[in-house]
Amino acid sequence: MNKGADRLLALALVVVAVGCLARIYWPAIGEAFLWRGFSGPPMDPASLRLAGFLVAAFACLLGAGLFWAGLLPDRSGQAAGAPLFGRAAEMQDAGRPGLRRVFLVLPLVVVAALAADRFGPWHEGGDIASEPVEPKADEPNPGEPKANEPKGHDVASAPPASEPAAPPPAPAEVASPPEAANPPAAPVPLTPPALVQPTPPTLVPPTAPAPPAPPEVAVIPPPIVAPLPPAPPPLPTQPEGHRDSVVWLAVAPDGHSIMSASTDHTIKLWDIAAKQLIRTLGVHKDMARTALFMPDGVSALTAGDDGEIVQRKLSDGAVLHVFSSGGNGGVRKLAISPDGKHAISGHDTGNVIVWDLKKGAVLHAMSGNGWSVSAVAVAPDGSQALSGSIDGTLKLWDIESGKQLRSWHGHERGTYGAAFTADGHHLVTGSGDYTIKLWDLDSGREARRFEGHEGTVYALALSADGQRLVSGSLDGTARLWDMDTGNQIAMFDSRTGPIYAVAFTADGTVLTGGNDRAIRDWPATGGEGVVLFAGAPE
């Protein structure tokens, strides 16, 4: 929200505060100028309502000051839907969203309280009913019996208020009541004291208390207890599994092995057929983000929040080369050209780097993304690259020259997955706005939309034939889509939290990794999945 909107919120809070103060002090102001002079605020110290309005007024003034000074910025849309992990997530300033929401809701609550106090059952005569009302001279105090009203057991026989009984003769030593507003036409002579005969009191025979009724024994039906659903079976574990979320999966070109990256900093290599760990390929200094097989089939490229891109041998994990991003910050996403000559890295500073893998050096460093880069992809012919940032902006780059070819606002929130189609003329992207979009790169327009997820779409992968798309989401599901129609083919529900990584195996089954530390295998036609590689015990 911009500065002008925050100042409008500040003015609204000031108006509400003035309304609270006016509600408290208006009766006193009216008395000072219209009736009998000001004698102090009419605040009853025992009145919680008045004290509440006073506190609400000061709270509104405090919120107005914070909004006016710009101390409560609205940054909820900068990285909405991003998973709560990684150094970049920790560095983002959320802008005190909790305190901001309190001061956004406060004026609505106070206005509702003012309306309830103004029109509620405790309202009397247009002012807060906190000042005691003095009875008029010609009206008896309602808290005391009237002079002509019997007391005790005779109260039930008192005449109606509309027909007052005649006053009894008053003793001479009793002072006369205050003069009425309309005195009687003729004075009533007082009876001399000697002639006054005292009226004997009416004796009411005591009544015997009624015997107590025997206690009723309540018949309580037995409680109906619904059977609890069976607890889900505990997830399997294995000592060599990941100890934190799995955030990346890649299948080897020969289809025999899987590589995974995790927030536990490790890169692991798994044997699909034997269903066992081959080796821990490497460890990053910070959380690992991406792990990709090189086209040569003998090495891999891994990257993480430590800002390093490491080329490792698959046979033993030996480090072949380290590409350091330096001041460009952590590597959020990484992609390799099909010919293995170039790598594209997106960084938390918003920069995009093209690496010459043969020379081990930077070819181009491109800036232009205002926010952290959260998705990258390389076209099938290796000539173009795409970057997406957490503000929803998409940028198309020429790899050889490093020039920006196009930039557009593709999503309302961050882009967290991207993949080129086989023809190189289309691109799919997932987002924090819960949608997946297919883009026509020739026209720059949206060609199709895939909808159904109820959380951020965090990962995408295309099948080898390009006919199906799998998506992983923070809503805990992976979904299979038909690329030609945009229809959902199947949904896979992990029931264990967000899914951060998806991939297709050589036979077309779906792999997922996520919050439960496990790597799961799902049938291509839909149905229940199985844990292929379990996470480590907690």
N, C-alpha and C positions, 0 to 999 in steps of 0.2 A: 504494500500500500504506500502511495507517495506521501510527501510531506504535507501537501495541502489537505489531503484526506485526514491525516492525523490531527491537523489543527482544527478541522471541522468537528472531529470527535472531542477535542479538548473543549471547544465552545459548547458542545452539547452537554458535557459533564458539568461545566460551569452553570448552565441553565438549570440543570437538575438540582445542583447544590443550592442555588438561589431559591428554588421552589421549596426545598426542605427547610431552609432558614425562614422563609416567609410563612410556611405552615406553622412553625414554632412561635414566631414573634408577632404575627399579625394581630392576634387579640390584644396584646399589650399596646401595639401602635395605635389601634383603633381607640382604646381607652384613653391614651394620652392626648389624642387630637379631637376626639368626638364626644367623650363623656366626662370622666372625673379626674383626668390627669394621670400621668404615667407613674406607676408605683413599683416598677421592676417587672422583669419578664414573668409571665404567668406559668412558668415551668414548675410542675409538681415534681419534686425530687424522686418520688416513688413511681413516677410514670415511666415505664420502660419504653413506651412508644416515643415520647419526646426525646429521651436519651438516644434511642435508635435513629431518629431523624437527624439529630445533631452529629452522631458518628457518621451516618451516611453522607451528610453534607461535606464533612472534612475529607472522607474517602474520595468523593467525587472531585473535590478540589485537588487532591493529591494526584489522581489519575489525569486530570486536565493538565497539570504541570508536566507530568511525564510524557504525555502525548505531544504537548506543545514543544518540549525540548527535544523531541525525536528519540527518546530513550526506549521506546517500545516499537521498534520497526517490525513490519510484517514480512517475514522471509519464509513463510510456510510453503510457498510454491517453488522454491529454488531447487530442492532436491526431494520433493515429495515422493513417497513410495520407495526411497532408497533403503537398502538393508542396513541395519545398524551394526556395521562392522567396518573395520579398516581405518587407517589413519586419516584418510580424507573425510570420512564421516565424522570423526572426532573433531576435526578442525573446523567444521562448518558451524557458524554461529546461528543458532535457531532463532535469535532475536527475542528471547524471553517469551515464548508463545503462551506459557501458562499464565503469567502475570498480565499479558495483553488480553487474553480471553476473559480474565476476571474483570478488568476495567471496561471491556466491551459489554459484558452482561450486567454490570453493576447499575448503569442508568435505567435499564429495563426493569430490574427488580425494584429500584427505588420508586420509579414512576408507578409501578403496580401497587406498592405499599401506600403511596400518597393517595391513589384512587380508592384503595380499600379503606383508608382512614377517613377519607372525605365522605364516602357514601356507605360505610359499614354501619352495623347496628349500634355501635358506640358513639356515633356522630350525633351531636346535639346542637341545633340552632346554627349551624354553619361554622362553628369553631371547635377546636379540639376540646373534648369533654374531660379536661384535667383540672380546671379550676373549680373549687367547690362553689355551689350556687346558694346564696343566702336566701332564706325564705322571706317573703314579703311580710309586712307588719300585720296584714289582715289574714294571713294564711298560717295555719299551724305547721310546725315542723313535721314532715312526713315520718321521721324516725321516732317520734314520740306520740303517745295517745292524745287525742283531742280532749279539750276540757270537758266536753259533754259526752265523751265516749267511755263506756264502762270498761273495766280492766279485768284481767284474769279470765274466769270461766264465763263472764257475761259478755265477752267480746262477740260471741256468735249472735247475741240478741240486739246488737247495736243497729239503729235505723240506717237506711241507705244514705249515701252521701248527698243525694239530691234532696232529701227531706231531713234537715238537721233537727234534732230534738231541742226543745226549749231548755235554756240553761237553768240548773237548779238554783235555789236561793244561796247567795254567797255569804259566808260569815263576815262580820264587820271587820275582823282583824286581818282579813285577806285583802291584798292590794287589788285594785280593779285592773282588768286587762287593758292593753293599749287601746286607744280610741279607734274605732272602726272608720273606714273611709266614708261610709254612709251611716251617720248616727241615726238612731230611732227618732221618730217624730215627737214622742212624748217620753219624758224620763220615767223610769220604773222606780217607784219608791222602794227603799231598802227596808226589810223587816227588822224591827228593833231586836237587839241581841237577846232580850229577855224572852221574846216570843218564839225564838227559833227552837224548834224541836229537832234534835238529831234523829236522823233516819236510821233505824236499826239495820245492821248489815244482813244481807240475805245469806242464810246458812245453807250451804250445799252439802248434803250428806256424802261422806267419802264413798267412793265406789271401790269395790274389791277388785284387785287386778285380775284380769282374765288368765286362766291357767294357760301356760305356754303350750302351743300346738306341738304335737310330736314331730320331730324332724323327718322331713321327707327324704327317703333314700333314693337318690338319682340312679337310674339304670343306665350305665355307660356301655354302649355296644363295644365289642372288642375292635381295636383298630385294624383297619385294612392296610396291610403293608404290601406295596407293589414289589415284586421281585426286582432286584437290582440287575441291570444288564451285566453280562459277564465282562470282566476286565480284559482289555486287549492283552494278548500275550506279549511278554517282554521281547524287545528287539534282540536279535542275536548280536554277539560281539566277537571280535577277534583281536588279539593283542597287537597285530601289525597294522590294524586299520587306522583310519584318520581319527584324530582326537578332537576335531572341530569341523565346521561346515565344509562340505565339498562344493566349490564354486566354479569348477571347470572340468569338463570331460572332453577327451579327444580320442578317436579310434585310429589305430595305425592303418597305413595304406594297404597292408596285406590282410587286415581284418582280424589279426590274431591277438592283439593286445590293446589295452586301454591305458591312457595316461590321465591322471587326475591332479588337480591343484586344490589346496585347502587353506583356510584361514589359520591352520596350525603351522604354517610356513613351509610345509613339505610338498614335494612332487613325488608321486608314486606311480610305478609301472606294474600293471596287472596282466596275468595270463587268462584270457577268456575261457578257453577250453578246459584248462586245469582248475579254474576258479581259485586261484591263489596269487599271492603277491610275488612278483618277480624280484623287485628291489625298490627301495626308496632311492629315487633317482637323484635327488638333491634337496637342499634346504636353503630357503631365502632368509635374510635377516629380518624381514617383516612378512606379513601375510602374502602368500602366493596368489596371483590373479589368473594367470594364463599359462598353459602348457601345450605346445604344438609340435607335431611330428614334422621334421624337415622332409622335403620331397626325396632326398637321397636315401631315406629309410634307415640311416645309421646314426642319426643325431636328432636332438630335439632342442627347441628354443623355449625357455621359460622366463617369466617376468613376474614382478611383484611390487609391493608398495615401497620396497627399499630402493627403487629407482634403477635396478639392474636388470638387464636382459642377458641371460646366460645360455650359451650353446654347450650342450652336454652330449657325451656319447651314450647311446642307449645300452651298449653292452656292459658298461660298468659305472656309468654316471660321471666319468671324468670330465672336467671342465675344459672345453676347447677354446672358448673366448668369452669375455665379459664386455658387454656394451653398457657404459654408464651414462645415464641421462643427465647427470649433474644437476644444475639448477632448474631443470624442467620438472623435477619432482617425481613422485611415484608413477609407475606404469600401471594404469588402470585397465587397459585392453591392448591386445597385440594381434596382428594378422600378418601372414606370409604370402608373398606372391606365388602363384602356381609353379613358376620356374625356379623358385628358391633364391632369386637374386636380391630381392628386397624384402624388408620387413617394415610394417607401419605400426607405430606405437602412439597411443593416446595417453596424455598425462593429466595429473590432477591440477596442474597450473593452467590447463586449457590449450596447451601446445600440442602439435602433431609433428612427429619426426619420421622422416623416411631414412632408413638405414641401408647402406650398401653392405650386404652380408659377405660378399667376396673380399672386399677391402677392409671390412671391420670398422667402418667409419660412418659418420653422418653425411647423408647426401643432401637433405633439406630439413630445415626446422621451420615449420609454418605456425604462425599465430593467427588468432582471429576468433577462436571460441572464447566467449566471455566467462564460461564456467568449465568445471572439470569435464574432461572427455570420458564418456561412459560407454562408447561403442565405436568399433572400427571394423572395416571390411575392405577387401581387395577384389576388384573385378576379375573375372576368369582369364582375361587376356593380360592382366598385370599392368594395364596402362592407367587405371584410375583407382582411387581409394575414397572411401567415405568415412567421415567422422561424425558422431552424434554426441551432444553434450547434455548435461543434466537440466538445461533450460528448455530442451525440446528442439534446439536448432540442429539442422543437418547441413553438412558442407561436403561438396564434391571437389576432389583435388586431382590434378594431373601429376602423376608420380615422377615423371622424367624432369619436368620443369619446376615442380613445387608450387605451381600457381593454382589459385582457387578458381574452379570452373563455375560453381553455382552455390548459393546459400539460400535456405528457406526454413521457415518455422514449421516443422513437420508435426509436432505434438504439443499438446498443452502442458505436458510435464516431460521429465527426462526420458531420453532414449537409452535403453539398456540392452538391446540386442539388434544385430543387423547382419544381413546376408544378401549377396548378389545372386540372382538367378543365373542359370547356365548360359542364357543368351547374352548376358551382360547389359541388357537394356532395361531390366527391372531390378527392383531392390525391395526387400521386406525389412520393416523395422518394428520393434516392440517398444512399449513405453509405460511410464508411470500413470498415464491416463487410461490404462487397462485395455488399450486397443493394440491391434497389429495392423499395419498398413502396407499395401503393395503400391510402389511408386513406379510410374512410367518415366524413366530418366530422359527420354527424348523430348517429352512435352513438359516434364517437371510437375505433372499432376498426379493426384491420388487415383489409382486405378481400381482398387478393391480394399475392403476393410473386413477384418476378421474380429468378431466380437463375441464375448462369452466369459472372459476372465473377470474375476472380482477383486483383483489385486494387480500390482505392478507386474508387467510382463518383463522378466529379467533375462531370459535367454531364448535364442532361436537356433534352429538347425534345419537345413533342407536335406531331403533324401537324395540318394545318388541319381535317381531318375528325374528329380525335380518336380515330381507329382504331389509330394506330401511335405508338409511343414509341421514340425513339432515345436511347441512353446512351453517354457517353464515359468511359473509365476509365484509371487509371494503369497498368493491365496492358497498354496499347498497343492496345486494341481498342475499336471502337464496335460496338454491337449494336442490332438492330432487333427490337422486340417487338410482339406482338399484344395490345392492351389488353383485349380481351374474355376471352382465355384465359390470358394470361401466358406464352405460348409464344414462344420465340425464332424469329424469321423468318430472320434473316441475321446474319452476323458479318463485320465489316470489320477486317482486321488491317493496321495501318500499318507494322509491322516497324521502326519508327523511334523507339519510345519512347512515353511517356504521351500520352494525348489529353485536352486540357483544355477543348475547346469543340466543341459540336455544334449543328446547325440543319437545318431543312428548307427547300428552295427551293420556289418556287411550283409546279413540276411534280412535287414529291414526292421528288426526289433528296436524298441526305444530304450535308451538308457537315461536315468535321471540321477542327480546328486543334489543334496540339499542340507537342510538344517539338522537332520538326524545322523549325519556323518556317514551314511551308508550310500552305496551305489546299487541301484535297483534296475532290474530287467523287466520290461513290460512287453506283452505280446502285441504284434503289429496290428491285430484286429481288435484290440481292446480287451479289457478284463483285468484280473488281479495280477499284480506284479510280485516278484520274488526278490529277496535281498541277494544280490550277486556277490558283493563284497561288503561285509559288515564293518561298522566303525569300532574303534577301540573302546574298552570298558571305561565308564566315567569314573 
